[in-house]
Amino acid sequence: MVHRLTDLTKNQSGTIIGFDETDAGLSIRLREIGFAEGDNVTPLHFGFFGKNPISVRVNGALIALRRDDASAILVQTQTEARI
């Protein structure tokens, strides 16, 4: 099942399976800062106001994203990948 990165809970890992292509410029920017299909991503912290920004770990790097940008990242959770 496909989820958005914003659907994951704190410390729940997922594998990036793609990007929401409604904004091609956003998917290009996300790739430029280090997000790619097949990478493992884990939300580590959500901001206090509207859960914005979101701090995630991807490829050993810590990256902060706006919630709207993070919602464009499509993931599959680790438990679903094993089924």
Backbone as CSV, one residue per row, in Angstrom:
resi,resn,N_x,N_y,N_z,CA_x,CA_y,CA_z,C_x,C_y,C_z
1,MET,0.847,-1.181,0.000,0.000,0.000,0.000,0.889,1.239,0.000
2,VAL,0.512,2.209,-0.782,1.287,3.444,-0.907,0.827,4.445,0.141
3,HIS,1.801,5.022,0.847,1.550,6.053,1.842,2.347,7.292,1.455
4,ARG,2.005,8.391,2.064,2.814,9.601,1.944,3.736,9.651,3.154
5,LEU,4.853,10.311,3.022,5.801,10.414,4.131,5.123,11.009,5.365
6,THR,4.197,11.915,5.171,3.503,12.543,6.298,2.570,11.580,7.020
7,ASP,2.253,10.423,6.432,1.405,9.419,7.078,2.174,8.577,8.095
8,LEU,3.492,8.547,7.977,4.296,7.740,8.895,4.334,8.392,10.275
9,THR,4.447,7.557,11.298,4.575,8.063,12.656,6.061,8.245,12.978
10,LYS,6.342,8.875,14.087,7.715,9.108,14.506,8.456,7.771,14.616
11,ASN,9.627,7.705,14.030,10.518,6.532,14.026,9.986,5.342,13.232
12,GLN,8.952,5.516,12.422,8.445,4.443,11.554,9.152,4.559,10.205
13,SER,9.899,3.552,9.839,10.668,3.598,8.595,9.825,3.218,7.391
14,GLY,10.224,3.749,6.256,9.588,3.414,4.998,10.602,3.512,3.875
15,THR,10.254,2.921,2.744,11.101,2.968,1.568,10.446,3.876,0.541
16,ILE,11.203,4.814,0.005,10.668,5.733,-1.002,10.400,4.947,-2.283
17,ILE,9.162,5.053,-2.771,8.807,4.349,-4.010,8.490,5.313,-5.144
18,GLY,8.478,6.598,-4.855,8.222,7.576,-5.904,7.834,8.928,-5.328
19,PHE,7.388,9.803,-6.228,7.011,11.153,-5.854,5.689,11.509,-6.518
20,ASP,4.909,12.328,-5.849,3.680,12.852,-6.427,4.087,13.782,-7.561
21,GLU,3.692,13.460,-8.754,4.162,14.193,-9.926,3.295,15.395,-10.298
22,THR,2.391,15.826,-9.409,1.566,16.988,-9.741,2.410,18.259,-9.818
23,ASP,3.531,18.295,-9.114,4.460,19.426,-9.172,5.833,18.885,-9.547
24,ALA,6.131,18.911,-10.839,7.395,18.343,-11.323,8.595,19.055,-10.723
25,GLY,8.480,20.365,-10.520,9.586,21.116,-9.930,9.903,20.649,-8.526
26,LEU,8.877,20.310,-7.753,9.085,19.839,-6.391,9.797,18.497,-6.389
27,SER,9.396,17.580,-7.247,10.060,16.273,-7.265,11.528,16.414,-7.669
28,ILE,11.830,17.345,-8.540,13.229,17.588,-8.923,14.009,18.128,-7.721
29,ARG,13.429,19.079,-6.991,14.101,19.641,-5.806,14.335,18.571,-4.745
30,LEU,13.342,17.702,-4.537,13.496,16.634,-3.548,14.632,15.696,-3.930
31,ARG,14.733,15.377,-5.206,15.839,14.527,-5.675,17.190,15.226,-5.479
32,GLU,17.216,16.536,-5.718,18.470,17.284,-5.586,18.984,17.313,-4.149
33,ILE,18.073,17.297,-3.165,18.540,17.348,-1.777,18.758,15.961,-1.183
34,GLY,18.537,14.898,-1.974,18.944,13.579,-1.513,17.881,12.513,-1.435
35,PHE,16.665,12.770,-1.861,15.622,11.747,-1.826,15.589,11.019,-3.170
36,ALA,15.543,9.686,-3.127,15.491,8.886,-4.354,14.737,7.595,-4.084
37,GLU,14.166,7.024,-5.138,13.465,5.764,-5.015,14.409,4.698,-4.461
38,GLY,13.888,3.892,-3.539,14.673,2.828,-2.935,15.358,3.220,-1.643
39,ASP,15.408,4.519,-1.350,16.046,4.976,-0.111,15.142,4.736,1.088
40,ASN,15.758,4.439,2.222,15.036,4.287,3.475,14.884,5.672,4.110
41,VAL,13.682,5.986,4.580,13.409,7.283,5.186,12.651,7.083,6.498
42,THR,13.020,7.874,7.515,12.408,7.750,8.832,12.115,9.135,9.401
43,PRO,10.845,9.452,9.689,10.538,10.713,10.370,11.055,10.662,11.807
44,LEU,11.765,11.694,12.228,12.337,11.717,13.565,11.659,12.726,14.485
45,HIS,11.164,13.819,13.910,10.568,14.857,14.735,9.551,15.652,13.919
46,PHE,8.449,15.988,14.561,7.427,16.837,13.951,7.368,18.137,14.728
47,GLY,7.285,19.267,14.033,7.206,20.565,14.685,5.960,20.686,15.555
48,PHE,5.986,21.652,16.449,4.892,21.816,17.407,3.624,22.386,16.775
49,PHE,3.753,23.248,15.808,2.593,23.930,15.233,2.220,23.306,13.893
50,GLY,1.147,22.529,13.888,0.703,21.874,12.667,1.640,20.796,12.173
51,LYS,2.456,20.244,13.081,3.451,19.218,12.721,4.360,19.694,11.594
52,ASN,4.720,20.967,11.635,5.511,21.576,10.588,6.703,22.281,11.211
53,PRO,7.926,22.092,10.789,8.424,21.199,9.739,8.586,19.765,10.247
54,ILE,8.988,18.894,9.345,9.229,17.488,9.667,10.722,17.227,9.487
55,SER,11.328,16.621,10.477,12.735,16.243,10.417,12.808,14.754,10.089
56,VAL,13.545,14.406,9.029,13.639,13.003,8.610,15.098,12.601,8.427
57,ARG,15.338,11.302,8.536,16.658,10.752,8.237,16.542,9.979,6.928
58,VAL,17.407,10.320,5.986,17.474,9.612,4.711,18.945,9.477,4.331
59,ASN,19.373,8.267,4.046,20.776,7.990,3.696,21.752,8.518,4.740
60,GLY,21.388,8.446,5.997,22.264,8.892,7.067,22.270,10.400,7.284
61,ALA,21.570,11.138,6.445,21.511,12.598,6.581,20.221,13.004,7.282
62,LEU,20.280,14.083,8.026,19.113,14.636,8.701,18.634,15.827,7.888
63,ILE,17.368,15.775,7.447,16.814,16.816,6.579,15.494,17.295,7.153
64,ALA,15.285,18.610,7.163,14.017,19.193,7.591,13.243,19.629,6.358
65,LEU,11.961,19.266,6.329,11.091,19.590,5.190,9.803,20.239,5.669
66,ARG,9.237,21.069,4.821,7.888,21.546,5.094,6.944,20.370,4.922
67,ARG,5.883,20.370,5.685,4.901,19.282,5.630,4.342,19.106,4.210
68,ASP,4.061,20.202,3.523,3.533,20.122,2.159,4.516,19.429,1.217
69,ASP,5.802,19.722,1.376,6.815,19.079,0.526,6.949,17.595,0.865
70,ALA,6.913,17.275,2.166,7.040,15.878,2.590,5.870,15.029,2.105
71,SER,4.709,15.638,1.944,3.536,14.872,1.493,3.659,14.428,0.037
72,ALA,4.601,14.989,-0.700,4.813,14.587,-2.089,5.683,13.337,-2.205
73,ILE,6.258,12.885,-1.093,7.123,11.695,-1.110,6.268,10.472,-0.807
74,LEU,6.238,9.533,-1.740,5.440,8.316,-1.606,6.321,7.201,-1.049
75,VAL,5.817,6.517,-0.023,6.610,5.487,0.650,5.809,4.204,0.836
76,GLN,6.538,3.130,1.056,5.969,1.841,1.452,6.615,1.503,2.784
77,THR,5.817,1.134,3.777,6.389,0.844,5.097,7.164,-0.466,5.062
78,GLN,8.057,-0.636,6.018,8.921,-1.811,6.061,8.125,-3.092,6.240
79,THR,7.061,-3.070,7.058,6.283,-4.283,7.273,5.532,-4.687,6.013
80,GLU,5.072,-3.732,5.238,4.372,-4.039,3.985,5.324,-4.579,2.934
81,ALA,6.563,-4.146,2.967,7.554,-4.598,1.988,7.874,-6.085,2.176
82,ARG,7.710,-6.609,3.380,8.022,-8.016,3.658,6.902,-8.958,3.245
83,ILE,5.719,-8.449,3.063,4.565,-9.308,2.754,4.615,-9.784,1.318
